[in-house]
Amino acid sequence: MSTAPPTYNSANPGGPNAGGHIRAFSRFVLAAVFFIVASAVAHRAALGLVSRDWVPYVEQAMLVFLLVVCYASFGFVLDRQSHPVGEQGLAIRKGWVGEVGMGVAFGWAIAVVCVLPLVVFGGIALRFSFAAASFGWLMADAGFFAMATLALQIAFRGYPLQVAIRAVGEWPAVLMLSVLAGIFQAWLPGASHASMAVSITLALLLSMAYLRTRALWLPWGIQFGWLASRALLFGLPVNGMTNHSPVVQGDPVSALSLAGYDFGLDGSWFACIVLLAAMPFVYRATRDLSFEYNAPALIPGGIPVDMDAAARAQHESATRPEVPEVKPLVQILPAAPLAPLPLAPDLDLPRNTTPSPFPDGTSFSEK
């Protein structure tokens, strides 16, 4: 895994970590510039490879490829990441398909809640086309939305968000990228203040889903469900485009403010409110995932103890049959020779007087 990002100290931005913050921010700028360049390269390459009808599909697939490969190269070379693709948020981990499915369910539910007022207060005029070719293009459009939403997740919640977090902190980076998403939305034809608000709110929801799971699977599913269900199932415009579904075409006849006018629900203030209301539900649903992928790693301390060996030794001592204690044998050795008994003349001498060694009884001094 890559090294943990340095802690940002807003009170002392020029402290010892200032160099790391500057390097991280420069990598964020590099990643943002590369996204713009990669988008242009993918568009031009698609124009030269396929016919105009297939350009959007090939363009999004090539954009995903360029972003994954080049952002992984940035992570490997600049950040010394050992698994740069997985650390972008694309790790194939246990349950990742379920995370995508949960995200699609959330996105579909949000879209249904936004569509219900259109049905209740006026309705939606639907036109259907059941030709075999229409269903083929419907599958192609589903692939287009899958690739387009994945490219957006990689660009706004992949490597660029990682380096932005290292530069300015977690939630400041989220807010910065959310505002950038709103600015990109403002460039689209027919955009309004409501569309910018919806784009920023959706970006905040998707960023929260990423931070809770530390992967792109859940936010990818949410955005895909939010866009594809409106376009493919209800035939409603998405970002002002109305030709996404060849099977279903829907024209809302209710209040234009609820429908977002010609821009679609992406330009409706009601959709902005629904996205805000969805945040606590997503937060609650990701409780277990957040505990699994955000809980700090527990580092053991103290003296290492083999609990299995200790339990096994205790079990063996408790279940071992008792053996009678065998006392050691006592060996009786012969006694040491005693000193010779004193002779009768020696008994008359004082106890502290030593007998003379000379036959005549004289001492050394008398000699």
N, C-alpha and C positions, 0 to 999 in steps of 0.2 A: 504494500500500500504506500501511497505517497505520504510525505511528511505532513504533519498537521499544520494548518495555516497559522501564522502568528496572530497573537491577540492584538486587536486594534485598541489603542489608547487615545481616545478623542481629546483628552486633556493635554497630551504631549505627543502630537503627531510628528514632531521632529525628533523623537527619541531614537533609541537604538534600532527599532524596527522600521524606521522611516524608509530606509533603503529597500526593504522587502515590500513595503506598500507601494513604492514607486515602480518597482519591477513588476509587481502584480498588475498595477493599473496599466502599465505599458503593454502587457500581454493581453489585457482586456481590449485595449484599443486595437491591437493587432488582430485579435479574433473578430472584432466588429467589422474592421475593414475587409478581412478575408470573407466574411459572410456576404458583403455587398459584391465583392469581386466574383465569388463563387456563384452567386445568383446570376450575374451577367454571363459568366462562362457557360453555365448549364443551359441558359436560354439560347445562346448562340449555337452551342453544340447540338442541341435538340433540333434547331431549325435546319441544320445541315445533315442530320441523320435520318429524320422521318418526315412524313407528310404533316401538313399543318394541323390536321385533326388530332394527331398523336403527340404534338409538341408539348402540351401541358403535362401529360403523363410521363414522358421521357425526361422532361425538364426537372420535375420533382424527384424522380428516382436518381438522376445524376447529381442533383443538389445534395440529397441525403448521402450519397457515396462520397462526394467531395468533402462535406463537413465532417463525416466520421473519420475519414482517413487523415485529413490535414489537422483536425483538432487532436487526434490521437498522436500525430507526429509532434505537435506542440507540447503535449503533455509528456511525451517520452524524452524529447530533447531538452526542453526548457525546465521542466519540473521533475525530471527523473522518476516518472511514474512507471511502475513495473507492469501495470495492467491499464494502459491509457484508455482503451475502449470501454472497459467496465467502469472505470472511474469517471467517465463522462455521464454515467447514469444508465448505461446499457448493459449492465452485468446480467448474464443469464443465470439467475439464481432460483432457488426453490420458490415456487408459487408466483413467478413473474407473469405467467399467463392469467392467473386469477386476478392479479393486480390490474392488468389491462382490461379484463372483463368487468371488474368493479368500476373502473373509470368509465367504460362505455355505458354502464348502467346509470351512473351519476349524470353523465352528459345527456343521455336520453331523457332521464327524469327532469332535468332542468329545461330541456326543450319542450317537453310535454306541458310543464307548468306554464311556460310562456305562450304556448299555442292555445291552451284552454280558454283564456279570455277572448281570443279571436273567434273561437267557435261559439262561445256563449253570447257574445255581444255582436252578432252579425253573421258569422260563419265564414267558411272558406269554400270558394268555388273550385272544385277539383275536376281535372281532365285526365283521362288515362289513355295509355297506348300500350296494347298487349302484343305488339309485334315481337318476333323472336330477336330481331336486331336491337330493339329497345332494351331488352333484358341483358343482352351482351354489353351494350354501352353502360347499363346500370352497374354491372360488375366492374367495368373499367373506371367509372366515376368513384366507386367505393375505394378502388386502389389509389386513385388520385388523392382523395381525402386522407387516406392512410399515410401516403408519402408526404403530402403537404404538411399535415399536422406533426409528423415525426421530424421533418426538417425544422419546423418552428420550435419544437421542444429542444432539439440539439442546439439551435442557435441562441435561444433565450434562457434555457435552463441546463445546458450542458457545460462545456468547458468555459464559455464566457462568464457564466454565473459563478463558477468556482473561483476564477481569478479575481472577479469583482468582489467576492466575499473576502478574499485575502487582502484586498486593497482597502475596502471601506467598512467591512463588517457585514453581517448576514442580512438584516432587514434593510439597511441603507442600500445594499446591492439589489435586493428585490425591488425596492421602490424605484431605483434608477432604471432597471430594465423594464419595469412595468410602464413607466412614463415613456421610455423609448418605443415600446409596443404601441402606445397610444399615438405617438407621433407618426409612426409608420402607417397606422390606420387613417390618420388625418390626410394622408396623401391620396387615398383612394377617391375616385369620383363619387360624389354624393355623400361624402362623410360629413358629420356634424359634431356638435359638442356631445350629444348623446352617444354617438358611435365611439368617440374617444373615451368617454366614461365607461362604456361597456368593455372596450378593449383593455383598459387599465384594470378594471375589476376582475375580468377573466384572467389576466396575467397574475394578479395577486392570488387568486384561487389556485391556479396551476402551480405557482411557486410554493404556496403552502403545501400542496400535495407532494411536491418534490422534496421539500425539507422534512416532511413527516416520514417519507419512505426512503429518501436518499437514492432514488432511481427515477427514470423518466417514464416508467410503464404506466403508473396511475395518471399523471397529467396528460400523457399521450392519449390514453383511453377517454379521459374526460373531454378533451378538445375534439377528438374524433366523433364521439357521441353527440356533442353539442352541435357540430357542423353537419355531419352526415345525416343525422336523423331529420333535421329540418329540410335539408336539400333533397334527400333521396326518398324519405317516407312521406313528407308533407308537400314537397314541391315548392317550398318557399324560397325567396331570394336569400342569398348569402353574400354579404358585403357588396350588395348591388347587382350580383350576377344571378340570372334566373334560368340558365340553361344547363343546370347540373343534373337534373333528373329527366331522362328520356321517357320514363314510365309514368310519372305523376307530375302534373303541373297544378299549382295551387295559387289562387288569387284571393287574398283576404278582402272581405266586403265590410269589415268592422271598422272601428275608429283607426285612422291612419297612425295616430300616436302610439297605439298599442302594437301595431304591425311594424312600426319603424319606417313607414312610408316606403319608397321604392328601394331603400337600402336593406330592408329586412329587419329581423329582430336584433341584429347587431347595432342598429341605430335607435333602439327603443329604451326609454328610461325604465319601463317596467322590467325589461330583461336585466338591466343593471341591478334593480332591487332584488330580483330572483337570484342572481349570482351572489350577491352579498348574503342573502338568506341561506344559500347552500353551504357557506363556509363552515358553520358549526357542525353540520352533518358530515362533511368530509373529515373534519378534525376528529369527530367522534369515531367514525368508521376506521380511521387509521391508527387507533390507539395501540393495538398490538404490533403493527408494523413499526410504529415510532419507538416502542419499547425495544424491539428487536434490533433496529438499525441505528438508533440514536443513543441508547443507553451507554454510558462510559464503560470501557473495558476494565474489569476488575483485575488488578495486578496483585498477585499473592505476595505476602511479606512474612518475615519471621523465619523460623527454622523449618525446612521442608520435612514433612512427616508422611510416611507411607501408611495411610489409614488402613489400606487393605491388609498389609503385612501385620499391623498391630492387631486388627480384628481377628486375623487368622491365628496369630499366636495366642490371643486370649481364648479363642474357641478351642484350640488344641489343648491348652492347659486345663480348661474346664471339662473337656470330654476324655482326657487321658485317664486310663485305669490306674488306680492307686497301687503302687508297688510297696511292699513292706520295706521299711528302712533297714538296711544291713549295716550294723555297727562294725567298725574296724576291729580286727583282732588285736589283743594286747600281748605283746611279746615280753616275757619275763627274762631278763638277762641275769647272769651270775653277779652277785654283789662284789664290789671292789674289795681287795684285801685290806684288812684292818691293820692299824699300827700295832707293833708288839707291845704286849702288856708290860708295865714297868716292874722291875725287880724289887724285891723287898727292901734293899738298902736305899733305893731311890724314893721310897715312900716317905722317909724321914726328912727329905730335903724340902726346903720352902718351895711353894708353888712357882715362884718367879725365878728360882735358881736353876740353872742349866747344869747337868752333871758334867764333871771334868772328863775330857777325853783321854787323860793320861792314867796309866795303871796305878800310880801312887796317889792319885787324887789331887794333885796340884793343878793350879790354873795356869793360864798363859802369863799372867802377871807375875806369878811366883817363879816361873821359869826364867 
